[in-house]
Amino acid sequence: MADVERARILEIGPLRAHFEPPDLVCVRWDGAPTLEAFDALYTQAERWMPDGRRYFVIADTARFETPAARVRKVVAMDPRTRRIAGVALLGASFQMRVVMGLFLKALALFNGEHSFQATFGADDGEARAWVEAARAREARRSKAGPES
C-alpha cells in the first residue's frame, strides 16, 4: 500500500475510517464507540482537510453498538462536530435509528446553525447519491450567504 493511501486510513478500537477527497469520510464501527475513537476521528479529519472545510460522512452502522451516555454527551458538545456537513447512516437497526435521531437533536441544540443533515440509507450507492445531493445543497447555501 502506498504511503498516500495509508495516510487516508484510520483504525482505532472499534473504528475503521478512510478519506475520499475532497470531503468524504467513510467509517465503519464494530462495537461501541469510545471517546478515544471519536477524538482520533475528528483529529484525523482535521489532518485530511486542514483548510477547515465541512465534510460528509458515510457511516456503516450495521455492527455499531449504542455508545455510553458519557460518550454521547462529550461528542455532542465537541465543537469539531460543526465541521460535519452531513451524515448518511447505513445498516441502522430501528433501535439505532431512534438513538441516532435523539443524538442528532442533541447536536442541533449544542451546535445550532452548525448542525448537519442526516439520512438513513440502504446501501453505499444510495448514501453516495445522497452525499452528492447534499453537497449541491451546501454549495447553494454557501453562495446564498448566511441569511439563507
C-alpha positions, -999 to +999 in steps of 0.1 A: +000+000+000+014+034-009+021+060+018-006+083+003-032+055+006-021+046+041-024+083+051-060+081+042-069+053+066-076+054+103-080+023+125-085+026+163-105+003+185-140-003+171-135+023+143-122+019+107-123+050+086-109+063+053-109+096+035-120+102-001-110+136-014-122+162-014-146+159+016-159+124+023-150+103+054-163+067+053-165+050+087-174+015+100-180+008+136-175-027+150-188-023+185-195+006+209-178+039+200-152+052+225-142+088+233-107+079+221-120+067+187-142+099+182-112+121+192-089+103+168-115+105+140-120+143+145-083+149+147-076+128+116-104+147+097-085+179+106-053+165+091-071+152+060-088+186+054-066+212+070-084+240+052-113+238+076-139+227+050-171+210+061-172+173+052-196+145+048-196+111+065-209+077+053-211+055+084-217+018+082-236+012+115-246-025+110-223-035+138-225-002+158-234-006+194-251+022+214-224+044+229-223+051+267-241+082+278-209+099+287-196+093+251-228+107+236-227+138+258-190+146+252-193+140+214-225+161+212-207+190+229-174+187+208-171+218+186-154+198+159-188+183+150-196+217+134-173+208+105-196+179+096-220+189+068-240+157+066-241+120+076-255+090+058-260+061+081-261+026+066-275-006+081-290+011+111-315-010+131-348+005+143-332+010+178-302+027+163-324+050+142-342+061+174-309+066+193-293+084+164-324+106+160-322+117+196-284+122+193-289+144+162-314+165+181-289+170+209-262+180+184-286+206+169-292+220+204-255+224+211-245+234+176-275+254+164-268+268+129-239+244+125-259+213+128-258+189+099-281+169+076-286+132+082-302+103+064-306+066+068-297+046+037-300+011+024-266+008+007-234+026-003-248+037-037-278+053-021-256+070+005-232+084-021-261+098-041-274+115-010-240+130-003-238+144-039-273+160-034-263+173+000-231+188-015-252+206-040-275+220-013-244+231+008-229+248-023-262+267-029-265+277+007-229+289+007-235+311-024-267+325-010-250+337+022-256+333+059-292+346+058-305+316+038 
